[in-house]
Structure formats: structure tokens, C-alpha cells
Amino acid sequence: MAKIPEAQNRLFKNVFVCKKCHAKIRADPQKILKGKVRCRKCKKGAFRTLKKK
């Protein structure tokens, strides 16, 4: 099965997951690293990248 680059970017580019409540957030990686982004649900600042299965 071929992977379409446009679909991969739409699903996984700039998407992060909150480590506490597992909410998905789309944000700039530089803002995540600087700690400027907060989770909408739990207000925490700890994120990880979305894992590709």
C-alpha cells in the first residue's frame, strides 16, 4: 500500500498529544519546545509527538 505524502502531513505534521489527558493538539514544534502551548482540557504543558502506527 502506497503512502500519500499529503495525507501523512495532514495526519501527523505538527500534531502533539498531551501526556496527561491524551488530547491531540496541533501546534508549531518551536512553541511546544519553548513551553508556550497549554492543553485545552487539563492546562498542562507536557506533550509528545503523535505515534505513527
HTML snippet that shows the backbone in 3Dmol.js (N, CA, C, O; Angstrom):
<script src="https://3Dmol.org/build/3Dmol-min.js"></script>
<div id="view" style="width:600px;height:400px;position:relative"></div>
<script>
const pdb = `
ATOM      1  N   MET A   1       0.843  -1.176   0.000  1.00  0.00           N
ATOM      2  CA  MET A   1       0.000   0.000   0.000  1.00  0.00           C
ATOM      3  C   MET A   1       0.888   1.238   0.000  1.00  0.00           C
ATOM      4  O   MET A   1       1.788   1.376   0.828  1.00  0.00           O
ATOM      5  N   ALA A   2       0.619   2.127  -0.938  1.00  0.00           N
ATOM      6  CA  ALA A   2       1.422   3.338  -1.070  1.00  0.00           C
ATOM      7  C   ALA A   2       0.995   4.379  -0.044  1.00  0.00           C
ATOM      8  O   ALA A   2      -0.183   4.492   0.293  1.00  0.00           O
ATOM      9  N   LYS A   3       1.961   5.131   0.440  1.00  0.00           N
ATOM     10  CA  LYS A   3       1.667   6.205   1.391  1.00  0.00           C
ATOM     11  C   LYS A   3       1.632   7.527   0.642  1.00  0.00           C
ATOM     12  O   LYS A   3       2.565   7.862  -0.088  1.00  0.00           O
ATOM     13  N   ILE A   4       0.573   8.259   0.821  1.00  0.00           N
ATOM     14  CA  ILE A   4       0.408   9.531   0.150  1.00  0.00           C
ATOM     15  C   ILE A   4       0.993  10.627   1.043  1.00  0.00           C
ATOM     16  O   ILE A   4       0.557  10.789   2.183  1.00  0.00           O
ATOM     17  N   PRO A   5       1.976  11.380   0.538  1.00  0.00           N
ATOM     18  CA  PRO A   5       2.634  12.391   1.385  1.00  0.00           C
ATOM     19  C   PRO A   5       1.684  13.465   1.911  1.00  0.00           C
ATOM     20  O   PRO A   5       1.835  13.921   3.044  1.00  0.00           O
ATOM     21  N   GLU A   6       0.718  13.868   1.109  1.00  0.00           N
ATOM     22  CA  GLU A   6      -0.223  14.897   1.548  1.00  0.00           C
ATOM     23  C   GLU A   6      -1.056  14.410   2.726  1.00  0.00           C
ATOM     24  O   GLU A   6      -1.321  15.160   3.666  1.00  0.00           O
ATOM     25  N   ALA A   7      -1.464  13.156   2.667  1.00  0.00           N
ATOM     26  CA  ALA A   7      -2.254  12.586   3.762  1.00  0.00           C
ATOM     27  C   ALA A   7      -1.405  12.415   5.017  1.00  0.00           C
ATOM     28  O   ALA A   7      -1.883  12.661   6.124  1.00  0.00           O
ATOM     29  N   GLN A   8      -0.159  11.998   4.857  1.00  0.00           N
ATOM     30  CA  GLN A   8       0.736  11.842   6.003  1.00  0.00           C
ATOM     31  C   GLN A   8       0.958  13.181   6.703  1.00  0.00           C
ATOM     32  O   GLN A   8       0.949  13.250   7.932  1.00  0.00           O
ATOM     33  N   ASN A   9       1.158  14.249   5.919  1.00  0.00           N
ATOM     34  CA  ASN A   9       1.345  15.573   6.514  1.00  0.00           C
ATOM     35  C   ASN A   9       0.097  16.024   7.244  1.00  0.00           C
ATOM     36  O   ASN A   9       0.183  16.590   8.334  1.00  0.00           O
ATOM     37  N   ARG A  10      -1.057  15.782   6.656  1.00  0.00           N
ATOM     38  CA  ARG A  10      -2.305  16.223   7.283  1.00  0.00           C
ATOM     39  C   ARG A  10      -2.552  15.496   8.602  1.00  0.00           C
ATOM     40  O   ARG A  10      -3.054  16.094   9.553  1.00  0.00           O
ATOM     41  N   LEU A  11      -2.208  14.229   8.666  1.00  0.00           N
ATOM     42  CA  LEU A  11      -2.480  13.439   9.870  1.00  0.00           C
ATOM     43  C   LEU A  11      -1.428  13.603  10.964  1.00  0.00           C
ATOM     44  O   LEU A  11      -1.764  13.573  12.148  1.00  0.00           O
ATOM     45  N   PHE A  12      -0.155  13.776  10.586  1.00  0.00           N
ATOM     46  CA  PHE A  12       0.905  13.695  11.587  1.00  0.00           C
ATOM     47  C   PHE A  12       1.760  14.945  11.747  1.00  0.00           C
ATOM     48  O   PHE A  12       2.472  15.055  12.746  1.00  0.00           O
ATOM     49  N   LYS A  13       1.726  15.889  10.817  1.00  0.00           N
ATOM     50  CA  LYS A  13       2.600  17.056  10.906  1.00  0.00           C
ATOM     51  C   LYS A  13       2.056  18.046  11.930  1.00  0.00           C
ATOM     52  O   LYS A  13       0.888  18.430  11.875  1.00  0.00           O
ATOM     53  N   ASN A  14       2.909  18.453  12.857  1.00  0.00           N
ATOM     54  CA  ASN A  14       2.581  19.439  13.897  1.00  0.00           C
ATOM     55  C   ASN A  14       1.467  18.977  14.827  1.00  0.00           C
ATOM     56  O   ASN A  14       0.749  19.813  15.375  1.00  0.00           O
ATOM     57  N   VAL A  15       1.301  17.670  15.022  1.00  0.00           N
ATOM     58  CA  VAL A  15       0.284  17.148  15.930  1.00  0.00           C
ATOM     59  C   VAL A  15       0.996  16.572  17.149  1.00  0.00           C
ATOM     60  O   VAL A  15       1.915  15.762  17.024  1.00  0.00           O
ATOM     61  N   PHE A  16       0.560  17.001  18.321  1.00  0.00           N
ATOM     62  CA  PHE A  16       1.140  16.550  19.580  1.00  0.00           C
ATOM     63  C   PHE A  16       0.030  16.040  20.487  1.00  0.00           C
ATOM     64  O   PHE A  16      -1.132  16.415  20.329  1.00  0.00           O
ATOM     65  N   VAL A  17       0.395  15.178  21.444  1.00  0.00           N
ATOM     66  CA  VAL A  17      -0.557  14.574  22.351  1.00  0.00           C
ATOM     67  C   VAL A  17      -0.178  14.942  23.781  1.00  0.00           C
ATOM     68  O   VAL A  17       0.988  14.844  24.163  1.00  0.00           O
ATOM     69  N   CYS A  18      -1.158  15.362  24.564  1.00  0.00           N
ATOM     70  CA  CYS A  18      -0.928  15.687  25.969  1.00  0.00           C
ATOM     71  C   CYS A  18      -0.567  14.409  26.720  1.00  0.00           C
ATOM     72  O   CYS A  18      -1.204  13.372  26.538  1.00  0.00           O
ATOM     73  N   LYS A  19       0.445  14.490  27.552  1.00  0.00           N
ATOM     74  CA  LYS A  19       0.885  13.304  28.292  1.00  0.00           C
ATOM     75  C   LYS A  19      -0.052  12.945  29.432  1.00  0.00           C
ATOM     76  O   LYS A  19      -0.021  11.814  29.918  1.00  0.00           O
ATOM     77  N   LYS A  20      -0.873  13.870  29.864  1.00  0.00           N
ATOM     78  CA  LYS A  20      -1.775  13.582  30.981  1.00  0.00           C
ATOM     79  C   LYS A  20      -3.152  13.117  30.523  1.00  0.00           C
ATOM     80  O   LYS A  20      -3.637  12.073  30.959  1.00  0.00           O
ATOM     81  N   CYS A  21      -3.784  13.899  29.637  1.00  0.00           N
ATOM     82  CA  CYS A  21      -5.172  13.574  29.258  1.00  0.00           C
ATOM     83  C   CYS A  21      -5.293  13.029  27.844  1.00  0.00           C
ATOM     84  O   CYS A  21      -6.402  12.702  27.420  1.00  0.00           O
ATOM     85  N   HIS A  22      -4.194  12.919  27.095  1.00  0.00           N
ATOM     86  CA  HIS A  22      -4.157  12.330  25.760  1.00  0.00           C
ATOM     87  C   HIS A  22      -4.977  13.092  24.729  1.00  0.00           C
ATOM     88  O   HIS A  22      -5.469  12.498  23.769  1.00  0.00           O
ATOM     89  N   ALA A  23      -5.130  14.392  24.914  1.00  0.00           N
ATOM     90  CA  ALA A  23      -5.819  15.221  23.923  1.00  0.00           C
ATOM     91  C   ALA A  23      -4.835  15.576  22.807  1.00  0.00           C
ATOM     92  O   ALA A  23      -3.652  15.804  23.061  1.00  0.00           O
ATOM     93  N   LYS A  24      -5.334  15.620  21.569  1.00  0.00           N
ATOM     94  CA  LYS A  24      -4.489  15.973  20.439  1.00  0.00           C
ATOM     95  C   LYS A  24      -4.517  17.484  20.226  1.00  0.00           C
ATOM     96  O   LYS A  24      -5.580  18.104  20.220  1.00  0.00           O
ATOM     97  N   ILE A  25      -3.329  18.066  20.051  1.00  0.00           N
ATOM     98  CA  ILE A  25      -3.169  19.498  19.845  1.00  0.00           C
ATOM     99  C   ILE A  25      -2.329  19.691  18.589  1.00  0.00           C
ATOM    100  O   ILE A  25      -1.300  19.035  18.425  1.00  0.00           O
ATOM    101  N   ARG A  26      -2.753  20.578  17.707  1.00  0.00           N
ATOM    102  CA  ARG A  26      -1.942  20.929  16.543  1.00  0.00           C
ATOM    103  C   ARG A  26      -1.271  22.269  16.827  1.00  0.00           C
ATOM    104  O   ARG A  26      -1.944  23.284  17.007  1.00  0.00           O
ATOM    105  N   ALA A  27       0.068  22.261  16.867  1.00  0.00           N
ATOM    106  CA  ALA A  27       0.816  23.474  17.199  1.00  0.00           C
ATOM    107  C   ALA A  27       2.191  23.427  16.547  1.00  0.00           C
ATOM    108  O   ALA A  27       2.647  22.373  16.104  1.00  0.00           O
ATOM    109  N   ASP A  28       2.832  24.561  16.497  1.00  0.00           N
ATOM    110  CA  ASP A  28       4.181  24.670  15.960  1.00  0.00           C
ATOM    111  C   ASP A  28       5.166  23.989  16.912  1.00  0.00           C
ATOM    112  O   ASP A  28       5.100  24.216  18.120  1.00  0.00           O
ATOM    113  N   PRO A  29       6.069  23.167  16.400  1.00  0.00           N
ATOM    114  CA  PRO A  29       7.019  22.470  17.284  1.00  0.00           C
ATOM    115  C   PRO A  29       7.896  23.407  18.111  1.00  0.00           C
ATOM    116  O   PRO A  29       8.253  23.068  19.239  1.00  0.00           O
ATOM    117  N   GLN A  30       8.248  24.567  17.583  1.00  0.00           N
ATOM    118  CA  GLN A  30       9.069  25.505  18.336  1.00  0.00           C
ATOM    119  C   GLN A  30       8.322  26.041  19.551  1.00  0.00           C
ATOM    120  O   GLN A  30       8.925  26.251  20.604  1.00  0.00           O
ATOM    121  N   LYS A  31       7.016  26.266  19.419  1.00  0.00           N
ATOM    122  CA  LYS A  31       6.224  26.723  20.562  1.00  0.00           C
ATOM    123  C   LYS A  31       6.097  25.629  21.613  1.00  0.00           C
ATOM    124  O   LYS A  31       6.087  25.916  22.810  1.00  0.00           O
ATOM    125  N   ILE A  32       6.002  24.382  21.178  1.00  0.00           N
ATOM    126  CA  ILE A  32       5.950  23.252  22.117  1.00  0.00           C
ATOM    127  C   ILE A  32       7.248  23.185  22.913  1.00  0.00           C
ATOM    128  O   ILE A  32       7.224  23.026  24.133  1.00  0.00           O
ATOM    129  N   LEU A  33       8.378  23.306  22.225  1.00  0.00           N
ATOM    130  CA  LEU A  33       9.677  23.228  22.897  1.00  0.00           C
ATOM    131  C   LEU A  33       9.900  24.381  23.869  1.00  0.00           C
ATOM    132  O   LEU A  33      10.530  24.201  24.911  1.00  0.00           O
ATOM    133  N   LYS A  34       9.392  25.553  23.537  1.00  0.00           N
ATOM    134  CA  LYS A  34       9.559  26.706  24.412  1.00  0.00           C
ATOM    135  C   LYS A  34       8.562  26.707  25.570  1.00  0.00           C
ATOM    136  O   LYS A  34       8.703  27.506  26.496  1.00  0.00           O
ATOM    137  N   GLY A  35       7.561  25.831  25.535  1.00  0.00           N
ATOM    138  CA  GLY A  35       6.593  25.749  26.620  1.00  0.00           C
ATOM    139  C   GLY A  35       5.477  26.771  26.545  1.00  0.00           C
ATOM    140  O   GLY A  35       4.846  27.065  27.561  1.00  0.00           O
ATOM    141  N   LYS A  36       5.219  27.315  25.377  1.00  0.00           N
ATOM    142  CA  LYS A  36       4.196  28.346  25.232  1.00  0.00           C
ATOM    143  C   LYS A  36       2.802  27.786  24.981  1.00  0.00           C
ATOM    144  O   LYS A  36       1.825  28.535  24.995  1.00  0.00           O
ATOM    145  N   VAL A  37       2.696  26.479  24.752  1.00  0.00           N
ATOM    146  CA  VAL A  37       1.408  25.862  24.437  1.00  0.00           C
ATOM    147  C   VAL A  37       0.903  25.094  25.646  1.00  0.00           C
ATOM    148  O   VAL A  37       1.660  24.367  26.290  1.00  0.00           O
ATOM    149  N   ARG A  38      -0.375  25.257  25.951  1.00  0.00           N
ATOM    150  CA  ARG A  38      -1.015  24.544  27.050  1.00  0.00           C
ATOM    151  C   ARG A  38      -2.142  23.680  26.502  1.00  0.00           C
ATOM    152  O   ARG A  38      -2.734  24.002  25.471  1.00  0.00           O
ATOM    153  N   CYS A  39      -2.433  22.596  27.183  1.00  0.00           N
ATOM    154  CA  CYS A  39      -3.529  21.709  26.795  1.00  0.00           C
ATOM    155  C   CYS A  39      -4.861  22.414  27.049  1.00  0.00           C
ATOM    156  O   CYS A  39      -5.026  23.107  28.052  1.00  0.00           O
ATOM    157  N   ARG A  40      -5.805  22.228  26.130  1.00  0.00           N
ATOM    158  CA  ARG A  40      -7.117  22.852  26.285  1.00  0.00           C
ATOM    159  C   ARG A  40      -7.930  22.206  27.406  1.00  0.00           C
ATOM    160  O   ARG A  40      -8.728  22.870  28.069  1.00  0.00           O
ATOM    161  N   LYS A  41      -7.718  20.899  27.611  1.00  0.00           N
ATOM    162  CA  LYS A  41      -8.533  20.177  28.588  1.00  0.00           C
ATOM    163  C   LYS A  41      -7.993  20.285  30.012  1.00  0.00           C
ATOM    164  O   LYS A  41      -8.736  20.610  30.938  1.00  0.00           O
ATOM    165  N   CYS A  42      -6.682  20.008  30.185  1.00  0.00           N
ATOM    166  CA  CYS A  42      -6.148  19.908  31.548  1.00  0.00           C
ATOM    167  C   CYS A  42      -5.161  21.024  31.908  1.00  0.00           C
ATOM    168  O   CYS A  42      -4.683  21.086  33.041  1.00  0.00           O
ATOM    169  N   LYS A  43      -4.859  21.892  30.962  1.00  0.00           N
ATOM    170  CA  LYS A  43      -3.976  23.056  31.187  1.00  0.00           C
ATOM    171  C   LYS A  43      -2.524  22.691  31.510  1.00  0.00           C
ATOM    172  O   LYS A  43      -1.803  23.505  32.088  1.00  0.00           O
ATOM    173  N   LYS A  44      -2.089  21.497  31.152  1.00  0.00           N
ATOM    174  CA  LYS A  44      -0.696  21.103  31.349  1.00  0.00           C
ATOM    175  C   LYS A  44       0.127  21.469  30.120  1.00  0.00           C
ATOM    176  O   LYS A  44      -0.429  21.770  29.063  1.00  0.00           O
ATOM    177  N   GLY A  45       1.440  21.445  30.256  1.00  0.00           N
ATOM    178  CA  GLY A  45       2.309  21.819  29.155  1.00  0.00           C
ATOM    179  C   GLY A  45       3.196  20.690  28.677  1.00  0.00           C
ATOM    180  O   GLY A  45       4.158  20.942  27.952  1.00  0.00           O
ATOM    181  N   ALA A  46       2.910  19.452  29.055  1.00  0.00           N
ATOM    182  CA  ALA A  46       3.727  18.306  28.670  1.00  0.00           C
ATOM    183  C   ALA A  46       3.099  17.610  27.469  1.00  0.00           C
ATOM    184  O   ALA A  46       1.978  17.107  27.545  1.00  0.00           O
ATOM    185  N   PHE A  47       3.841  17.588  26.349  1.00  0.00           N
ATOM    186  CA  PHE A  47       3.334  16.989  25.125  1.00  0.00           C
ATOM    187  C   PHE A  47       4.341  16.003  24.566  1.00  0.00           C
ATOM    188  O   PHE A  47       5.532  16.070  24.872  1.00  0.00           O
ATOM    189  N   ARG A  48       3.851  15.085  23.742  1.00  0.00           N
ATOM    190  CA  ARG A  48       4.694  14.170  22.992  1.00  0.00           C
ATOM    191  C   ARG A  48       4.189  14.174  21.552  1.00  0.00           C
ATOM    192  O   ARG A  48       3.079  14.634  21.285  1.00  0.00           O
ATOM    193  N   THR A  49       4.993  13.667  20.630  1.00  0.00           N
ATOM    194  CA  THR A  49       4.569  13.611  19.241  1.00  0.00           C
ATOM    195  C   THR A  49       3.575  12.479  19.054  1.00  0.00           C
ATOM    196  O   THR A  49       3.553  11.525  19.832  1.00  0.00           O
ATOM    197  N   LEU A  50       2.765  12.586  18.034  1.00  0.00           N
ATOM    198  CA  LEU A  50       1.788  11.545  17.711  1.00  0.00           C
ATOM    199  C   LEU A  50       2.517  10.367  17.081  1.00  0.00           C
ATOM    200  O   LEU A  50       3.278  10.555  16.131  1.00  0.00           O
ATOM    201  N   LYS A  51       2.305   9.172  17.581  1.00  0.00           N
ATOM    202  CA  LYS A  51       2.984   7.987  17.071  1.00  0.00           C
ATOM    203  C   LYS A  51       2.305   7.479  15.805  1.00  0.00           C
ATOM    204  O   LYS A  51       1.079   7.393  15.725  1.00  0.00           O
ATOM    205  N   LYS A  52       3.124   7.149  14.829  1.00  0.00           N
ATOM    206  CA  LYS A  52       2.606   6.553  13.587  1.00  0.00           C
ATOM    207  C   LYS A  52       2.534   5.046  13.782  1.00  0.00           C
ATOM    208  O   LYS A  52       3.492   4.431  14.253  1.00  0.00           O
ATOM    209  N   LYS A  53       1.428   4.463  13.431  1.00  0.00           N
ATOM    210  CA  LYS A  53       1.277   3.018  13.611  1.00  0.00           C
ATOM    211  C   LYS A  53       1.614   2.269  12.364  1.00  0.00           C
ATOM    212  O   LYS A  53       1.540   1.040  12.343  1.00  0.00           O
TER     213      LYS A  53
END
`;
const viewer = $3Dmol.createViewer("view");
viewer.addModel(pdb, "pdb");
viewer.setStyle({}, {cartoon: {color: "spectrum"}});
viewer.zoomTo();
viewer.render();
</script>
